[in-house]
Amino acid sequence: MNDNSGFALKKSHSEPGPGDGGRTGSWRVLRPVLDLEKCTPAKKNKKACFLCWLYCPDGVITKTVCPEIDYEYCKGCGICAEECPAGAISMVEETVIIMQEDQ
């Protein structure tokens, strides 16, 4: 493929996928927790909003009704919580989650 200048154009055929930066492991400090009662797609039961999906730099939030977060690859950056207009995502300390799971 050439452009008008005679130079060959190169295209990338790879696309980033969820968690391309690698698995989180045990170093995540904060975990985004989704409140489905506040989440616009979950409340309306239709595809709407998805700003969390759009802004997630790791691509670990699904664009489904109801959205899900892949915690295996989520880095806990909090961008999804910042961008959620409904306030449906809160950042919770991992230690709190671990203590709840142990009970």
All heavy atoms as an XYZ file, in Angstrom:
781
protein
N       0.838     -1.162      0.000
C       0.000      0.000      0.000
C       0.892      1.237      0.000
O       1.788      1.351      0.815
C      -0.897     -0.051      1.238
C      -1.771      1.163      1.384
S      -2.619      1.189      2.976
C      -4.179      0.553      2.511
N       0.655      2.160     -0.877
C       1.444      3.381     -0.992
C       0.555      4.597     -0.861
O      -0.605      4.572     -1.250
C       2.160      3.461     -2.339
C       3.268      2.439     -2.467
O       3.929      2.133     -1.494
N       3.451      1.915     -3.654
N       1.119      5.684     -0.320
C       0.394      6.946     -0.369
C       0.869      7.704     -1.604
O       1.661      7.202     -2.397
C       0.583      7.742      0.928
C       2.021      8.186      1.155
O       2.861      8.000      0.254
O       2.299      8.727      2.239
N       0.414      8.907     -1.814
C       0.757      9.672     -3.016
C       2.223     10.073     -3.080
O       2.716     10.439     -4.124
C      -0.123     10.928     -3.111
C      -1.570     10.566     -3.393
O      -1.849      9.491     -3.925
N      -2.475     11.452     -3.039
N       2.958      9.996     -1.970
C       4.356     10.403     -1.974
C       5.275      9.268     -2.423
O       6.466      9.467     -2.564
C       4.773     10.871     -0.568
O       4.716      9.787      0.328
N       4.736      8.091     -2.642
C       5.545      6.965     -3.072
C       6.089      6.118     -1.927
O       6.727      5.109     -2.153
N       5.861      6.560     -0.695
C       6.325      5.795      0.461
C       5.287      4.744      0.843
O       4.089      4.956      0.732
C       6.574      6.710      1.671
C       7.730      7.646      1.469
C       7.511      8.976      1.151
C       9.032      7.192      1.595
C       8.566      9.840      0.963
C      10.098      8.058      1.407
C       9.864      9.382      1.091
N       5.769      3.618      1.291
C       4.865      2.555      1.737
C       4.268      2.919      3.094
O       4.959      3.423      3.974
C       5.616      1.231      1.843
N       2.978      2.706      3.237
C       2.309      2.943      4.512
C       2.330      1.661      5.332
O       2.092      0.583      4.813
C       0.852      3.369      4.299
C       0.630      4.694      3.572
C      -0.851      4.940      3.352
C       1.219      5.832      4.379
N       2.630      1.811      6.582
C       2.627      0.661      7.473
C       1.491      0.807      8.463
O       1.245      1.874      8.991
C       3.960      0.552      8.217
C       5.112      0.265      7.296
C       6.374      0.090      8.081
C       7.526     -0.193      7.124
N       8.754     -0.431      7.820
N       0.802     -0.298      8.685
C      -0.301     -0.284      9.631
C      -0.039     -1.327     10.709
O       0.505     -2.385     10.433
C      -1.611     -0.626      8.927
C      -2.037      0.401      7.898
C      -3.195     -0.096      7.104
C      -4.501      0.295      7.730
N      -5.652     -0.130      6.956
N      -0.449     -0.994     11.908
C      -0.365     -1.964     12.994
C      -1.572     -2.883     12.907
O      -2.694     -2.435     12.732
C      -0.361     -1.244     14.334
O      -0.457     -2.183     15.366
N      -1.328     -4.166     12.996
C      -2.422     -5.122     12.944
C      -2.767     -5.652     14.320
O      -3.623     -6.509     14.457
C      -2.068     -6.283     12.011
C      -1.946     -5.851     10.594
N      -3.028     -5.566      9.810
C      -0.869     -5.610      9.827
C      -2.627     -5.189      8.611
N      -1.310     -5.200      8.596
N      -2.107     -5.144     15.342
C      -2.404     -5.599     16.695
C      -3.364     -4.622     17.355
O      -3.396     -3.445     17.036
C      -1.128     -5.719     17.515
O      -0.556     -4.447     17.691
N      -4.156     -5.158     18.253
C      -5.062     -4.325     19.020
C      -4.859     -4.648     20.492
O      -4.638     -5.800     20.848
C      -6.507     -4.609     18.623
C      -6.820     -4.184     17.202
C      -8.269     -4.421     16.841
O      -9.085     -4.630     17.752
O      -8.571     -4.398     15.654
N      -4.908     -3.632     21.342
C      -4.746     -3.920     22.765
C      -5.916     -4.737     23.280
O      -7.030     -4.629     22.777
C      -4.714     -2.533     23.404
C      -5.407     -1.645     22.432
C      -5.141     -2.227     21.069
N      -5.654     -5.548     24.263
C      -6.699     -6.360     24.871
C      -6.745     -6.121     26.361
O      -5.894     -5.421     26.920
N      -7.745     -6.682     27.022
C      -7.857     -6.481     28.470
C      -6.597     -6.913     29.212
O      -6.058     -7.979     28.971
C      -9.029     -7.385     28.856
C      -9.804     -7.557     27.600
C      -8.800     -7.500     26.487
N      -6.144     -6.044     30.068
C      -5.009     -6.371     30.920
C      -3.693     -6.530     30.213
O      -2.840     -7.287     30.659
N      -3.488     -5.806     29.115
C      -2.224     -5.938     28.391
C      -1.018     -5.595     29.265
O       0.087     -6.005     28.986
C      -2.213     -5.069     27.135
C      -2.876     -5.763     25.965
O      -3.131     -6.974     26.072
O      -3.137     -5.106     24.952
N      -1.257     -4.845     30.320
C      -0.159     -4.488     31.219
C       0.204     -5.623     32.170
O       1.176     -5.539     32.881
N      -0.575     -6.681     32.177
C      -0.298     -7.818     33.045
C      -1.283     -7.938     34.191
O      -2.070     -7.049     34.456
N      -1.219     -9.081     34.838
C      -2.100     -9.330     35.978
C      -1.730     -8.411     37.135
O      -0.579     -8.074     37.338
C      -1.990    -10.784     36.412
C      -2.625    -11.720     35.433
C      -2.699    -13.118     36.036
N      -3.510    -13.959     35.199
C      -3.027    -14.898     34.401
N      -1.742    -15.124     34.351
N      -3.848    -15.617     33.679
N      -2.736     -8.054     37.904
C      -2.538     -7.141     39.017
C      -1.695     -7.762     40.118
O      -0.870     -7.097     40.718
C      -3.907     -6.726     39.609
O      -4.682     -6.160     38.562
C      -3.737     -5.724     40.709
N      -1.927     -9.015     40.401
C      -1.211     -9.629     41.511
C      -1.779     -9.143     42.826
O      -2.959     -8.851     42.931
N      -0.943     -8.994     43.817
C      -1.427     -8.595     45.130
C      -1.100     -7.143     45.465
O      -1.268     -6.721     46.604
C      -0.821     -9.509     46.194
O       0.580     -9.385     46.185
N      -0.679     -6.355     44.504
C      -0.246     -5.001     44.818
C      -1.328     -3.941     44.700
O      -1.133     -2.804     45.089
C       0.963     -4.592     43.978
C       0.758     -4.628     42.501
C       1.123     -5.630     41.659
C       0.165     -3.618     41.689
N       0.779     -5.315     40.370
C       0.186     -4.082     40.357
C      -0.400     -2.379     41.938
C      -0.332     -3.352     39.294
C      -0.912     -1.648     40.874
C      -0.871     -2.139     39.578
N      -2.524     -4.292     44.193
C      -3.582     -3.279     44.075
C      -4.001     -2.861     45.484
O      -4.253     -3.685     46.354
C      -4.775     -3.846     43.303
C      -5.893     -2.838     43.135
C      -7.086     -3.365     42.351
N      -7.574     -4.599     42.941
C      -7.889     -5.691     42.244
N      -7.777     -5.697     40.933
N      -8.327     -6.764     42.847
N      -4.125     -1.570     45.722
C      -4.479     -1.045     47.035
C      -5.984     -0.769     47.116
O      -6.617     -1.030     48.126
C      -3.682      0.242     47.343
C      -4.101      0.859     48.661
C      -2.192     -0.047     47.322
N      -6.553     -0.235     46.036
C      -7.973      0.081     45.979
C      -8.658     -0.724     44.893
O      -8.089     -0.947     43.824
C      -8.183      1.575     45.721
C      -7.644      2.529     46.774
C      -7.785      3.972     46.295
C      -8.363      2.349     48.092
N      -9.897     -1.131     45.166
C     -10.673     -1.916     44.203
C     -11.960     -1.157     43.883
O     -12.683     -0.739     44.782
C     -11.027     -3.259     44.816
C     -11.931     -4.102     43.934
C     -12.439     -5.316     44.641
N     -11.349     -6.226     44.928
C     -11.495     -7.541     45.033
N     -12.670     -8.089     44.904
N     -10.457     -8.302     45.284
N     -12.283     -0.998     42.592
C     -13.562     -0.375     42.255
C     -14.701     -1.365     42.500
O     -14.651     -2.507     42.075
C     -13.418     -0.056     40.766
C     -12.404     -1.020     40.262
C     -11.498     -1.325     41.403
N     -15.712     -0.908     43.230
C     -16.875     -1.737     43.520
C     -18.087     -1.071     42.888
O     -18.365      0.107     43.133
C     -17.065     -1.910     45.045
C     -18.334     -2.686     45.337
C     -15.855     -2.602     45.644
N     -18.795     -1.826     42.071
C     -19.926     -1.314     41.303
C     -21.227     -1.532     42.065
O     -21.542     -2.651     42.471
C     -19.977     -2.029     39.950
C     -21.039     -1.616     38.957
C     -20.876     -0.161     38.567
C     -20.954     -2.486     37.718
N     -21.989     -0.454     42.277
C     -23.307     -0.517     42.908
C     -24.339     -0.559     41.775
O     -24.621      0.453     41.146
C     -23.518      0.702     43.796
C     -24.850      0.691     44.524
O     -25.741     -0.127     44.175
O     -25.014      1.514     45.447
N     -24.888     -1.748     41.532
C     -25.813     -1.924     40.407
C     -27.122     -1.158     40.582
O     -27.810     -0.886     39.603
C     -26.087     -3.412     40.189
C     -24.869     -4.226     39.760
C     -25.235     -5.693     39.609
C     -24.281     -3.693     38.458
N     -27.451     -0.773     41.799
C     -28.669      0.015     42.018
C     -28.498      1.457     41.537
O     -29.474      2.133     41.272
C     -29.065     -0.021     43.489
C     -29.552     -1.392     43.923
C     -30.044     -1.408     45.358
O     -30.291     -0.329     45.933
O     -30.180     -2.515     45.895
N     -27.263      1.915     41.426
C     -26.980      3.264     40.935
C     -26.554      3.268     39.469
O     -26.659      4.291     38.801
C     -25.869      3.910     41.767
C     -26.241      4.201     43.186
C     -25.064      4.845     43.901
C     -25.345      5.132     45.354
N     -24.164      5.711     46.027
N     -26.053      2.145     38.962
C     -25.499      2.051     37.611
C     -26.593      2.268     36.560
O     -27.614      1.571     36.571
C     -24.848      0.674     37.432
S     -24.209      0.382     35.776
N     -26.393      3.218     35.654
C     -27.398      3.565     34.644
C     -27.783      2.382     33.758
O     -28.973      2.110     33.596
C     -26.920      4.764     33.790
O     -26.645      5.860     34.676
C     -27.949      5.172     32.768
N     -26.828      1.637     33.157
C     -27.242      0.490     32.337
C     -27.997     -0.569     33.138
O     -28.955     -1.159     32.648
C     -25.918     -0.076     31.802
C     -24.956      1.045     31.878
C     -25.386      1.856     33.063
N     -27.580     -0.800     34.370
C     -28.249     -1.811     35.197
C     -29.657     -1.358     35.577
O     -30.596     -2.159     35.549
C     -27.427     -2.093     36.446
N     -29.818     -0.083     35.937
C     -31.132      0.436     36.322
C     -32.104      0.434     35.148
O     -33.265      0.080     35.292
C     -31.020      1.861     36.865
C     -30.511      1.933     38.266
C     -30.558      3.308     38.911
C     -30.757      4.493     38.052
N     -30.650      5.771     38.731
N     -31.612      0.842     33.976
C     -32.486      0.946     32.802
C     -32.578     -0.353     32.016
O     -33.380     -0.473     31.100
C     -31.990      2.073     31.890
C     -32.093      3.434     32.536
C     -31.730      4.532     31.575
C     -31.957      5.881     32.244
N     -31.812      6.983     31.321
N     -31.719     -1.316     32.373
C     -31.652     -2.607     31.687
C     -31.473     -2.446     30.174
O     -32.106     -3.138     29.372
C     -32.882     -3.463     31.996
C     -32.641     -4.921     31.659
O     -31.512     -5.401     31.713
N     -33.691     -5.626     31.309
N     -30.623     -1.491     29.806
C     -30.289     -1.292     28.391
C     -28.918     -0.636     28.292
O     -28.413     -0.068     29.251
C     -31.345     -0.470     27.675
C     -31.483      0.955     28.148
C     -32.559      1.676     27.359
C     -32.659      3.127     27.772
N     -33.670      3.836     27.027
N     -28.344     -0.724     27.123
C     -27.008     -0.151     26.908
C     -27.107      1.370     26.966
O     -27.750      1.994     26.140
C     -26.435     -0.614     25.574
C     -26.127     -2.097     25.573
C     -25.266     -2.480     24.399
C     -24.905     -3.934     24.557
N     -23.566     -4.228     24.210
N     -26.473      1.927     27.980
C     -26.472      3.372     28.173
C     -25.230      3.737     28.977
O     -24.719      2.921     29.735
C     -27.730      3.792     28.937
N     -24.755      4.929     28.806
C     -23.634      5.473     29.575
C     -22.314      4.778     29.234
O     -21.631      5.199     28.317
C     -23.924      5.402     31.061
S     -22.666      6.133     32.113
N     -21.889      3.795     29.987
C     -20.642      3.061     29.811
C     -19.394      3.947     29.809
O     -18.401      3.634     29.174
C     -20.665      2.193     28.551
C     -21.632      1.064     28.623
C     -22.754      1.043     27.813
C     -21.435      0.023     29.518
C     -23.655      0.002     27.889
C     -22.341     -1.014     29.609
C     -23.456     -1.025     28.791
N     -19.452      5.053     30.543
C     -18.258      5.897     30.644
C     -17.140      5.165     31.383
O     -15.971      5.371     31.091
C     -18.586      7.222     31.326
C     -19.474      8.171     30.508
C     -19.772      9.429     31.303
C     -18.818      8.518     29.185
N     -17.506      4.287     32.314
C     -16.482      3.491     33.008
C     -15.719      2.632     32.007
O     -14.494      2.538     32.052
C     -17.120      2.627     34.092
S     -18.415      1.507     33.514
N     -16.432      2.006     31.099
C     -15.827      1.177     30.053
C     -14.948      2.033     29.141
O     -13.823      1.663     28.808
C     -16.925      0.493     29.242
C     -16.432     -0.158     28.001
C     -15.869     -1.395     27.877
C     -16.448      0.397     26.690
N     -15.527     -1.643     26.578
C     -15.878     -0.549     25.815
C     -16.887      1.611     26.148
C     -15.743     -0.327     24.453
C     -16.750      1.836     24.796
C     -16.174      0.865     23.972
N     -15.464      3.186     28.752
C     -14.761      4.063     27.823
C     -13.436      4.572     28.378
O     -12.432      4.586     27.686
C     -15.656      5.257     27.460
C     -15.075      6.279     26.498
C     -14.870      5.662     25.123
C     -15.986      7.488     26.404
N     -13.413      4.953     29.641
C     -12.227      5.575     30.221
C     -11.272      4.596     30.895
O     -10.172      4.994     31.280
C     -12.627      6.672     31.210
C     -13.122      7.912     30.512
C     -14.481      8.195     30.430
C     -12.226      8.784     29.908
C     -14.938      9.332     29.780
C     -12.673      9.922     29.258
C     -14.033     10.189     29.194
O     -14.469     11.292     28.541
N     -11.651      3.340     31.059
C     -10.766      2.381     31.731
C      -9.489      2.178     30.900
O      -9.537      1.679     29.779
C     -11.464      1.037     31.930
S     -10.388     -0.203     32.682
N      -8.322      2.554     31.434
C      -7.088      2.438     30.657
C      -6.631      0.990     30.454
O      -5.839      0.718     29.560
C      -6.067      3.215     31.489
C      -6.590      3.175     32.870
C      -8.091      3.159     32.748
N      -7.152      0.079     31.260
C      -6.762     -1.323     31.131
C      -7.778     -2.155     30.371
O      -7.544     -3.335     30.116
C      -6.523     -1.941     32.518
C      -5.314     -1.325     33.187
O      -4.263     -1.256     32.522
O      -5.419     -0.895     34.344
N      -8.912     -1.576     30.009
C      -9.927     -2.299     29.246
C     -10.498     -3.491     29.995
O     -10.749     -4.528     29.397
N     -10.695     -3.356     31.305
C     -11.144     -4.495     32.102
C     -12.614     -4.406     32.513
O     -13.092     -5.241     33.268
C     -10.261     -4.688     33.359
C      -8.826     -4.982     32.958
C     -10.334     -3.488     34.282
N     -13.331     -3.421     31.998
C     -14.755     -3.299     32.290
C     -15.524     -3.702     31.038
O     -15.229     -3.249     29.937
C     -15.116     -1.861     32.716
C     -14.304     -1.469     33.945
C     -16.613     -1.739     32.978
C     -14.500     -0.045     34.398
N     -16.516     -4.571     31.218
C     -17.305     -5.035     30.075
C     -18.335     -3.994     29.672
O     -18.797     -3.206     30.502
C     -18.039     -6.351     30.404
O     -18.978     -6.108     31.463
C     -17.082     -7.456     30.770
N     -18.680     -4.020     28.410
C     -19.721     -3.127     27.900
C     -21.006     -3.949     27.764
O     -21.567     -4.103     26.695
C     -19.291     -2.530     26.554
C     -20.154     -1.375     26.108
C     -19.621     -0.781     24.826
C     -20.500      0.359     24.376
N     -20.054      0.890     23.083
N     -21.419     -4.504     28.888
C     -22.610     -5.341     28.926
C     -23.588     -4.782     29.958
O     -23.235     -3.976     30.797
C     -22.254     -6.786     29.330
O     -21.618     -6.761     30.614
C     -21.333     -7.440     28.323
N     -24.807     -5.231     29.868
C     -25.806     -4.890     30.881
C     -25.870     -6.094     31.802
O     -26.267     -7.163     31.385
C     -27.193     -4.631     30.251
C     -28.230     -4.352     31.316
C     -27.126     -3.511     29.230
N     -25.416     -6.000     32.886
C     -24.762     -5.087     33.790
C     -23.238     -5.171     33.575
O     -22.718     -6.260     33.350
C     -25.072     -5.460     35.216
S     -26.826     -5.479     35.605
N     -22.553     -4.026     33.655
C     -21.099     -4.046     33.497
C     -20.424     -4.889     34.576
O     -20.921     -4.988     35.697
C     -20.708     -2.574     33.661
C     -21.954     -1.801     33.443
C     -23.067     -2.684     33.873
N     -19.305     -5.497     34.212
C     -18.511     -6.274     35.166
C     -17.062     -5.829     35.075
O     -16.607     -5.398     34.019
C     -18.616     -7.762     34.862
C     -20.010     -8.323     35.053
C     -20.105     -9.794     34.703
O     -19.049    -10.439     34.475
O     -21.223    -10.299     34.643
N     -16.350     -5.944     36.173
C     -14.949     -5.548     36.245
C     -14.099     -6.797     36.438
O     -14.361     -7.592     37.329
C     -14.713     -4.560     37.406
C     -15.589     -3.322     37.233
C     -13.231     -4.169     37.497
C     -15.635     -2.410     38.436
N     -13.090     -6.961     35.591
C     -12.173     -8.097     35.700
C     -11.074     -7.722     36.689
O     -10.107     -7.050     36.354
C     -11.584     -8.439     34.335
C     -10.719     -9.687     34.351
O     -10.382    -10.189     35.449
O     -10.363    -10.160     33.259
N     -11.244     -8.172     37.937
C     -10.302     -7.806     38.999
C      -8.940     -8.466     38.844
O      -7.977     -8.044     39.472
C     -10.891     -8.146     40.363
C     -12.100     -7.297     40.701
C     -13.342     -7.869     40.878
C     -11.987     -5.919     40.830
C     -14.450     -7.090     41.181
C     -13.071     -5.136     41.120
C     -14.308     -5.726     41.307
O     -15.396     -4.957     41.595
N      -8.836     -9.472     38.008
C      -7.544    -10.115     37.797
C      -6.562     -9.149     37.126
O      -5.361     -9.229     37.326
C      -7.719    -11.371     36.945
C      -6.473    -12.203     36.849
C      -6.722    -13.543     36.171
O      -7.881    -13.960     36.047
O      -5.726    -14.155     35.768
N      -7.103     -8.217     36.341
C      -6.252     -7.278     35.614
C      -6.452     -5.815     36.026
O      -5.684     -4.959     35.615
C      -6.478     -7.408     34.111
C      -6.036     -8.738     33.571
C      -6.952     -9.757     33.324
C      -4.696     -8.993     33.331
C      -6.535    -10.988     32.839
C      -4.269    -10.213     32.849
C      -5.200    -11.205     32.607
O      -4.783    -12.416     32.142
N      -7.472     -5.517     36.806
C      -7.736     -4.140     37.237
C      -6.594     -3.654     38.123
O      -6.177     -4.335     39.054
C      -9.061     -4.089     38.002
S      -9.388     -2.474     38.740
N      -6.093     -2.454     37.838
C      -4.972     -1.892     38.599
C      -5.433     -1.010     39.755
O      -4.639     -0.554     40.547
C      -4.057     -1.060     37.686
C      -3.559     -1.798     36.455
C      -2.736     -3.027     36.814
C      -2.138     -3.691     35.620
N      -2.981     -4.595     34.902
N      -6.738     -0.712     39.822
C      -7.259      0.102     40.907
C      -6.948      1.580     40.784
O      -6.815      2.272     41.787
N      -6.853      2.078     39.565
C      -6.482      3.477     39.351
C      -7.584      4.454     39.755
O      -7.309      5.596     40.083
C      -6.084      3.714     37.898
S      -7.445      3.542     36.716
N      -8.847      4.021     39.712
C      -9.960      4.871     40.126
C     -10.535      5.762     39.051
O     -11.442      6.550     39.323
N     -10.048      5.667     37.837
C     -10.572      6.508     36.754
C     -12.051      6.203     36.510
O     -12.850      7.110     36.306
C      -9.743      6.340     35.464
C      -8.340      6.896     35.683
C     -10.425      7.017     34.277
C      -7.371      6.635     34.545
N     -12.434      4.939     36.572
C     -13.834      4.567     36.357
C     -14.735      5.242     37.387
O     -15.806      5.763     37.045
C     -14.009      3.052     36.398
S     -13.446      2.265     37.931
N     -14.310      5.266     38.641
C     -15.090      5.895     39.702
C     -15.186      7.407     39.492
O     -16.245      8.010     39.723
C     -14.476      5.589     41.065
N     -14.102      8.015     39.042
C     -14.104      9.459     38.777
C     -15.037      9.826     37.633
O     -15.686     10.868     37.665
C     -12.691      9.948     38.439
C     -11.781     10.077     39.620
C     -12.159     11.219     40.531
O     -12.553     12.299     40.037
O     -12.095     11.018     41.755
N     -15.103      8.984     36.615
C     -15.875      9.301     35.413
C     -17.346      8.893     35.490
O     -18.147      9.332     34.681
C     -15.235      8.645     34.187
C     -13.863      9.176     33.858
C     -13.847     10.662     33.532
O     -14.850     11.203     33.016
O     -12.812     11.303     33.812
N     -17.719      8.070     36.458
C     -19.096      7.590     36.553
C     -20.029      8.731     36.974
O     -19.948      9.211     38.101
C     -19.205      6.434     37.556
S     -20.897      5.818     37.737
N     -20.946      9.162     36.087
C     -21.820     10.283     36.421
C     -22.866      9.921     37.475
O     -23.400     10.801     38.140
C     -22.481     10.638     35.085
C     -22.434      9.391     34.291
C     -21.177      8.677     34.721
N     -23.153      8.641     37.635
C     -24.165      8.204     38.599
C     -23.573      7.933     39.975
O     -24.311      7.653     40.930
C     -24.862      6.952     38.078
N     -22.254      7.974     40.098
C     -21.608      7.666     41.370
C     -21.790      6.208     41.769
O     -21.844      5.874     42.946
N     -21.861      5.331     40.757
C     -22.120      3.914     41.007
C     -20.867      3.110     41.340
O     -20.967      1.951     41.705
C     -22.805      3.303     39.786
N     -19.701      3.735     41.214
C     -18.454      3.020     41.487
C     -17.732      3.706     42.637
O     -17.473      4.905     42.603
C     -17.543      2.973     40.242
C     -18.265      2.316     39.074
C     -16.232      2.241     40.556
C     -17.528      2.374     37.765
N     -17.443      2.929     43.649
C     -16.672      3.468     44.773
C     -15.380      2.676     44.893
O     -15.331      1.488     44.579
C     -17.478      3.392     46.075
O     -17.874      2.066     46.333
N     -14.343      3.343     45.342
C     -13.047      2.702     45.519
C     -12.943      2.237     46.974
O     -13.072      3.030     47.896
C     -11.919      3.667     45.171
C     -11.943      4.154     43.724
S     -11.937      2.836     42.491
C     -10.278      2.214     42.681
N     -12.746      0.935     47.136
C     -12.705      0.321     48.464
C     -11.321     -0.274     48.682
O     -10.752     -0.884     47.778
C     -13.787     -0.784     48.573
C     -13.743     -1.454     49.929
C     -15.168     -0.203     48.286
N     -10.792     -0.103     49.881
C      -9.475     -0.662     50.192
C      -9.512     -2.180     50.092
O     -10.454     -2.820     50.552
C      -9.034     -0.245     51.594
C      -8.664      1.207     51.704
C      -8.094      1.548     53.073
O      -7.447      0.677     53.688
O      -8.310      2.684     53.508
N      -8.483     -2.745     49.500
C      -8.394     -4.202     49.343
C      -8.453     -4.915     50.687
O      -9.028     -5.995     50.788
C      -7.107     -4.600     48.610
C      -7.166     -4.420     47.118
C      -8.138     -5.371     46.428
O      -8.404     -6.477     46.922
O      -8.632     -4.989     45.365
N      -7.884     -4.314     51.714
C      -7.908     -4.970     53.021
C      -9.332     -5.160     53.529
O      -9.651     -6.167     54.159
C      -7.082     -4.189     54.056
O      -7.541     -2.829     54.079
C      -5.611     -4.208     53.723
N     -10.208     -4.207     53.232
C     -11.621     -4.316     53.627
C     -12.281     -5.464     52.886
O     -13.002     -6.251     53.474
C     -12.367     -2.983     53.358
C     -13.860     -3.131     53.571
C     -11.804     -1.871     54.226
N     -11.990     -5.590     51.591
C     -12.558     -6.669     50.775
C     -12.082     -8.021     51.296
O     -12.868     -8.955     51.456
C     -12.164     -6.507     49.287
C     -12.642     -5.170     48.727
C     -12.668     -7.670     48.463
C     -14.117     -5.008     48.573
N     -10.800     -8.121     51.582
C     -10.221     -9.387     52.066
C     -10.836     -9.770     53.408
O     -11.191    -10.933     53.631
C      -8.681     -9.273     52.169
C      -8.083     -9.178     50.772
C      -8.092    -10.457     52.930
C      -6.629     -8.778     50.736
N     -11.026     -8.791     54.296
C     -11.624     -9.078     55.599
C     -13.076     -9.529     55.444
O     -13.523    -10.424     56.166
C     -11.514     -7.847     56.501
C     -10.092     -7.562     56.966
S      -9.878     -6.018     57.848
C     -10.981     -6.213     59.219
N     -13.819     -8.951     54.486
C     -15.201     -9.350     54.251
C     -15.266    -10.773     53.690
O     -16.156    -11.535     54.034
C     -15.889     -8.381     53.296
C     -16.179     -7.049     53.905
C     -16.745     -6.054     52.907
O     -16.729     -6.282     51.691
N     -17.238     -4.926     53.394
N     -14.319    -11.118     52.829
C     -14.300    -12.456     52.229
C     -13.967    -13.518     53.262
O     -14.415    -14.659     53.159
C     -13.298    -12.508     51.078
C     -13.729    -11.724     49.875
C     -12.662    -11.617     48.794
O     -11.496    -12.026     49.047
O     -12.984    -11.131     47.706
N     -13.164    -13.158     54.268
C     -12.767    -14.104     55.303
C     -13.901    -14.414     56.285
O     -13.860    -15.393     56.993
C     -11.553    -13.599     56.074
C     -10.272    -13.679     55.244
O     -10.266    -14.400     54.228
O      -9.286    -13.017     55.617
N     -14.898    -13.545     56.352
C     -15.997    -13.758     57.319
C     -17.035    -14.711     56.814
O     -17.291    -15.024     55.787
C     -16.660    -12.422     57.650
C     -15.719    -11.516     58.389
C     -16.361    -10.159     58.685
O     -17.501     -9.900     58.357
N     -15.593     -9.312     59.323
